[in-house]
Amino acid sequence: MDECFKQRKQIAKEFKTYQKVFIALGDENRQQIFLVLLEHDKIGMRVPEITEKTHLSRPAVSHHLKILKDAG
């Protein structure tokens, strides 16, 4: 195998490892929640705090957080 092919195989393997994360972040609402969490000055936020910073309801935030958590 040539070096280029080996590198492509490695990239494919790593992509498969993180594929669930890419899929989870493919949703605009989850991207918004992710950014809110990253931009918060402390580690961790409660659902009501996230709700205040997004257009989402509490049940929606909880739902999207579960999907993000399950994706790793």
C-alpha positions in Angstrom: 0.0 0.0 0.0 1.2 3.4 -0.8 1.5 6.1 2.0 -1.4 8.2 0.6 -3.8 5.2 0.7 -2.7 4.4 4.3 -3.4 8.0 5.3 -6.9 7.9 3.7 -7.7 4.6 5.5 -6.7 6.2 8.8 -8.8 9.3 8.1 -11.8 7.1 7.3 -11.3 5.1 10.5 -11.2 8.3 12.6 -14.2 9.7 10.7 -16.2 6.6 11.6 -15.3 7.1 15.2 -16.7 10.6 15.3 -19.5 10.1 12.8 -22.3 10.2 15.5 -20.9 13.6 16.7 -21.0 15.0 13.1 -24.6 13.8 12.7 -25.7 15.2 16.0 -24.1 18.6 15.2 -25.7 18.6 11.8 -28.9 20.0 13.4 -29.0 23.8 13.7 -30.7 23.7 17.2 -28.0 21.4 18.6 -25.3 23.7 17.1 -26.9 26.6 18.9 -27.0 24.7 22.2 -23.4 23.6 21.7 -22.2 27.2 21.2 -24.2 28.5 24.2 -22.4 25.8 26.3 -19.0 26.7 24.9 -19.5 30.5 25.4 -20.8 30.2 29.0 -18.2 31.5 31.4 -18.6 28.5 33.8 -18.6 24.8 33.2 -22.1 23.4 33.0 -25.5 25.0 32.6 -29.0 24.1 33.6 -31.8 23.6 31.0 -33.6 26.8 32.0 -30.4 28.8 31.5 -30.0 27.3 28.0 -33.7 27.9 27.3 -33.2 31.6 28.1 -30.3 31.9 25.6 -32.1 30.0 22.8 -35.5 30.1 21.2 -36.1 26.5 22.3 -38.5 25.2 25.0 -37.3 23.3 28.0 -38.5 19.9 26.6 -36.7 20.7 23.3 -33.5 21.6 25.0 -33.6 18.4 27.1 -34.2 16.4 23.9 -31.3 17.9 22.1 -29.0 17.6 25.0 -29.8 13.9 25.2 -28.9 13.5 21.5 -25.6 15.4 22.0 -24.8 13.3 25.1 -25.6 10.0 23.3 -23.3 11.1 20.4 -20.5 11.6 22.9 
